[in-house]
Amino acid sequence: MTAIENAIRKAMAAAGRLQNDLAIRDRIERANGALNGQIDVFGVMAHLNLPLIFRPLEGLLGAFMSEPVPGVLVTTKRPLSVQRFTAAHELGHFYLKHRPSLDDDSILRRSPFAASKNTNLQEVEADAFAASFLLPQWLALFHCKRHGWTKPDLPHPRIVYQLSLRAGTSYSATCWTLARYNLISRSDAKRLADIEPKRIKKGILGDVEPTAYYGDVWELSEADRGEVLHGGPNDLFVMRLEENAGAGYLWRVDELTPDAFAVREDVREVTGEENAGGPVVRRIVAQSVRQQQGTIRMTEARPWQPGSVINDYTLDVDLNGPEVAGWSRAERRFRLEAA
């Protein structure tokens, strides 16, 4: 075994050990109430009493300091998925008892499970720790099972992109992490990682043209019911819901309040003439118009019988986006609860 492979295995084992110590898998898989399908790395750092401060860093994504006491800095100038990976990278430095480290955007250009011979082994370990801590194999399989994604589905960019959103990881890191778990081949990982997320977003949205592609595009289905989605204030949500229009039951789009969501598209998809009078699929594209933490909720009822609700589609959203300067939101909650 090479020194690099040994470093990767050491880091992956450490990430799994920390998850086991904190019972993270059990909390996600046995969740009561709303499901949070992400590993809360900021909350983990608060639990470990590892100070984490966000600052508008210049030329750096993050830093780990060990003296006089351990602490971590993460930039405010990147998307939430990058902040999460950077924090997990610095957590790896801390947990593996590394030397202090200043980390620039080269950590995003490296594959977390591949490195050249002259790469600093400390950075190899931190990269592998971050990737496997945020998206362990059990979590990837958990989301796949929940959404009905099979192994033959995984080499498709839209599936990997949707998995990355639910796990809170970057699209590129998700590609390489799936390859490490042999869920896709390395050649598929390279092909997928070379695809720009903007191209994937366009394919999902179809005729809907957002003013900018900064936000993510979520494809929602019945599998997302009852989940907590973590995104940004410009994210778009594509909902495809079966509708019993033939019996007069319609999804109430007006329940998406305009001060929170703008409806960008509302169409009905009919798969064939044989479905005349039967259920159709309602495709609704809604875009968040601001930072918010709340609920997407729609009910299916007959317009002339408002109380005749036969279906309720509800999920929680946290669309605050990247962390801002200061303590993380998780750290602030942790301190309030401990007060």
C-alpha positions in Angstrom: 0.0 0.0 0.0 1.4 3.4 -0.9 1.8 6.2 1.6 -1.0 8.1 -0.2 -3.5 5.2 0.0 -2.6 4.6 3.6 -3.3 8.3 4.4 -6.6 8.1 2.6 -7.7 5.0 4.5 -6.5 6.5 7.8 -8.6 9.6 7.2 -11.7 7.7 6.1 -11.5 5.5 9.2 -11.1 8.6 11.4 -14.2 10.2 9.8 -16.2 7.0 10.4 -15.0 6.8 14.0 -16.2 10.4 14.7 -19.6 9.7 13.1 -20.0 6.6 15.3 -18.9 8.5 18.5 -21.6 11.1 17.8 -24.3 8.6 16.6 -24.8 10.6 13.4 -26.0 7.8 11.3 -28.5 6.7 13.9 -29.9 10.2 14.2 -30.4 10.6 10.4 -31.8 7.1 9.7 -34.1 7.1 12.7 -35.2 10.7 12.6 -38.5 11.6 14.3 -40.3 14.4 12.6 -38.6 16.4 9.8 -35.7 14.6 8.1 -32.4 16.4 7.9 -30.4 14.4 5.4 -27.1 16.3 5.8 -24.3 15.9 8.3 -24.2 19.2 10.3 -20.4 19.8 10.3 -20.8 23.2 11.9 -22.9 21.6 14.7 -20.3 18.9 15.1 -17.6 21.5 15.6 -19.7 23.3 18.2 -20.3 20.0 20.0 -16.6 19.3 20.1 -16.0 22.8 21.4 -13.8 23.6 18.4 -14.1 27.3 17.8 -15.2 28.2 14.3 -15.3 31.7 13.0 -16.3 33.0 9.6 -14.4 35.9 8.1 -14.1 37.5 4.6 -10.7 35.9 4.1 -8.5 37.1 1.2 -6.8 34.3 -0.8 -7.8 31.6 1.7 -10.8 29.3 2.1 -9.9 28.4 5.7 -7.3 27.9 8.3 -6.6 25.6 11.2 -4.7 26.9 14.3 -3.5 24.7 17.2 -2.0 27.3 19.5 -2.7 28.7 22.0 -5.9 26.7 21.6 -7.3 24.9 18.5 -9.5 27.0 16.3 -10.8 27.3 12.7 -11.4 30.1 10.3 -13.6 29.7 7.2 -14.2 32.3 4.5 -17.6 34.0 4.0 -16.9 34.5 0.3 -17.9 31.1 -1.0 -21.1 29.1 -1.4 -22.4 27.1 1.6 -21.2 23.7 0.1 -17.7 25.1 -0.1 -17.9 26.5 3.4 -19.0 23.0 4.6 -16.2 21.2 2.8 -13.6 23.7 4.1 -14.9 23.4 7.6 -14.8 19.6 7.3 -11.2 19.8 5.9 -10.2 21.9 9.0 -12.0 19.5 11.3 -9.9 16.8 9.8 -6.7 18.7 10.6 -8.0 19.0 14.2 -9.2 15.5 14.7 -6.1 13.9 13.1 -3.9 16.1 15.3 -2.2 17.9 12.3 0.0 20.9 12.3 -1.5 24.4 11.7 -2.6 24.9 8.1 -3.5 27.7 5.8 -5.8 26.3 3.0 -6.4 28.1 -0.3 -8.7 27.0 -3.2 -6.4 24.3 -4.2 -8.4 22.0 -1.9 -11.2 22.4 -4.4 -9.1 21.5 -7.4 -7.7 18.3 -5.9 -9.6 15.1 -6.0 -10.2 14.1 -2.3 -9.2 10.5 -3.0 -6.3 11.0 -5.4 -3.0 12.9 -5.1 0.4 13.2 -6.8 3.4 11.7 -5.2 4.7 15.0 -3.9 1.5 16.0 -2.2 1.6 16.9 1.5 0.2 13.8 3.2 -1.4 16.0 5.9 -3.5 17.6 3.1 -4.3 14.2 1.6 -5.7 13.1 5.0 -7.7 16.3 5.5 -9.2 16.1 2.0 -10.2 12.5 2.4 -11.6 13.1 5.9 -13.7 16.0 4.7 -15.2 14.1 1.7 -16.0 10.9 3.6 -17.2 12.8 6.7 -19.8 14.9 4.7 -20.8 12.0 2.4 -20.1 8.6 3.9 -21.2 5.6 1.8 -24.1 4.9 4.1 -25.5 8.4 3.6 -25.2 8.2 -0.2 -27.0 4.9 -0.1 -29.6 6.3 2.3 -30.5 9.1 -0.2 -30.5 6.7 -3.1 -32.9 4.3 -1.4 -35.2 7.2 -0.4 -35.4 8.5 -3.9 -35.4 5.2 -5.8 -32.0 5.9 -7.4 -30.3 2.6 -8.4 -26.6 2.0 -9.3 -27.3 2.3 -13.1 -28.8 5.8 -12.4 -25.7 7.2 -10.7 -23.6 7.9 -13.8 -26.2 10.5 -14.8 -25.3 14.2 -14.0 -28.8 15.1 -12.9 -28.9 12.3 -10.3 -25.5 13.1 -8.9 -26.4 16.8 -8.8 -29.6 16.1 -6.9 -27.7 13.8 -4.5 -25.1 16.6 -3.9 -27.9 19.1 -3.0 -29.4 16.7 -0.4 -26.1 15.8 1.1 -24.8 19.4 1.2 -21.7 18.6 -0.8 -20.3 20.2 -4.0 -21.2 18.5 -7.3 -17.6 17.8 -8.1 -16.7 16.3 -4.7 -19.8 14.1 -4.9 -18.6 12.7 -8.3 -15.3 11.6 -6.9 -16.7 10.4 -3.6 -19.1 8.0 -5.4 -16.2 6.7 -7.4 -14.2 6.0 -4.2 -17.2 3.9 -3.0 -17.3 2.0 -6.4 -20.8 3.3 -7.0 -19.6 4.8 -10.3 -16.3 4.2 -12.2 -13.5 6.7 -12.1 -14.0 7.4 -15.8 -17.6 8.2 -15.1 -16.5 10.4 -12.2 -14.2 12.4 -14.5 -16.8 12.7 -17.2 -19.4 13.9 -14.7 -17.0 16.3 -13.0 -16.2 17.9 -16.3 -19.9 18.9 -16.7 -20.7 22.4 -15.6 -23.6 22.5 -13.0 -25.1 25.4 -15.0 -25.6 23.0 -17.9 -27.4 20.6 -15.6 -29.6 23.3 -14.2 -30.6 24.4 -17.7 -31.6 20.8 -18.5 -33.8 20.6 -15.5 -35.5 24.0 -16.0 -36.3 23.6 -19.7 -38.0 26.8 -20.9 -37.7 28.5 -17.5 -34.9 31.1 -17.7 -33.7 32.5 -14.3 -32.1 35.9 -14.2 -28.9 34.2 -13.0 -27.8 30.6 -12.3 -26.3 31.3 -8.9 -29.1 29.4 -7.2 -29.4 25.6 -7.2 -32.3 23.8 -8.9 -34.0 21.1 -6.8 -36.1 18.4 -8.5 -38.7 17.5 -5.9 -41.0 14.5 -5.7 -43.0 12.6 -3.2 -39.8 11.3 -1.7 -38.9 14.7 -0.4 -42.1 15.0 1.6 -41.3 15.8 5.2 -37.6 16.6 4.5 -35.6 19.7 5.5 -33.8 21.2 2.5 -30.8 23.4 3.0 -30.2 25.9 0.2 -29.8 29.5 -0.8 -32.1 32.5 -1.3 -32.2 32.2 -5.1 -32.9 28.5 -5.3 -35.5 27.1 -7.7 -37.8 24.1 -6.9 -39.2 21.9 -9.6 -42.2 20.0 -8.2 -43.8 17.1 -10.2 -46.9 16.0 -8.3 -49.6 13.6 -9.4 -52.9 15.5 -9.6 -56.4 14.0 -9.7 -57.7 16.6 -12.1 -60.3 14.3 -13.7 -62.1 14.2 -10.3 -61.8 17.9 -9.9 -58.9 17.9 -7.4 -56.2 20.5 -8.0 -53.0 21.5 -6.3 -53.3 25.0 -4.8 -50.4 27.0 -6.1 -51.7 30.1 -4.3 -50.5 28.6 -1.1 -46.9 29.5 -2.2 -47.0 33.0 -0.9 -45.6 35.6 -3.3 -43.5 37.2 -0.6 -41.5 33.9 -0.3 -41.8 32.2 -3.7 -42.4 33.3 -7.3 -44.1 30.7 -9.5 -42.1 30.6 -12.7 -44.0 27.8 -14.4 -47.2 25.9 -13.8 -48.1 23.2 -16.4 -49.8 19.8 -16.6 -48.0 16.9 -18.1 -50.2 14.2 -19.7 -48.4 11.0 -20.7 -51.0 9.8 -23.3 -54.6 10.0 -24.5 -55.4 6.9 -22.4 -55.0 9.0 -19.3 -57.9 11.3 -20.3 -59.9 12.0 -17.2 -57.4 10.3 -15.0 -54.5 11.6 -13.0 -52.0 13.9 -14.6 -48.6 15.3 -13.4 -48.6 18.9 -12.3 -45.2 20.5 -12.9 -44.7 23.6 -10.8 -41.4 25.7 -10.8 -41.1 28.0 -7.9 -38.2 30.3 -7.1 -37.3 31.6 -3.7 -37.3 35.4 -3.6 -35.4 36.0 -0.4 -33.5 34.5 2.5 -35.9 32.5 4.5 -36.5 29.6 6.8 -39.9 28.2 6.5 -42.1 25.7 4.7 -43.2 24.8 1.2 -46.7 23.6 1.5 -49.5 22.8 -1.0 -52.8 21.0 -0.7 -54.8 19.2 -3.3 -58.5 19.9 -3.1 -61.6 20.7 -5.2 -61.7 24.5 -5.7 -65.4 24.6 -4.9 -64.9 22.5 -1.8 -61.9 24.0 0.0 -62.2 21.5 2.8 -62.0 18.5 0.5 -58.2 18.1 0.9 -57.1 14.7 -0.3 -53.3 15.3 -0.3 -50.9 17.5 1.5 -47.3 18.2 0.2 -45.1 19.8 2.9 -41.4 20.1 3.4 -39.2 22.5 5.4 -36.6 24.8 3.8 -33.6 26.7 5.2 -32.7 29.1 2.5 -30.3 31.3 4.4 -27.4 30.4 2.1 -23.8 30.8 3.1 -22.7 31.6 6.6 -21.9 35.2 7.4 -19.2 36.7 9.5 -19.0 35.6 13.1 -20.1 32.3 14.7 -22.0 29.8 12.6 -25.7 29.5 12.9 -25.2 26.1 14.5 -22.8 27.6 17.1 -25.2 30.3 18.0 -28.0 27.8 18.5 -25.7 25.6 20.6 -24.7 28.5 22.8 -28.3 29.5 23.4 -29.3 26.0 24.3 -26.4 25.7 26.7 -27.2 29.1 28.4 
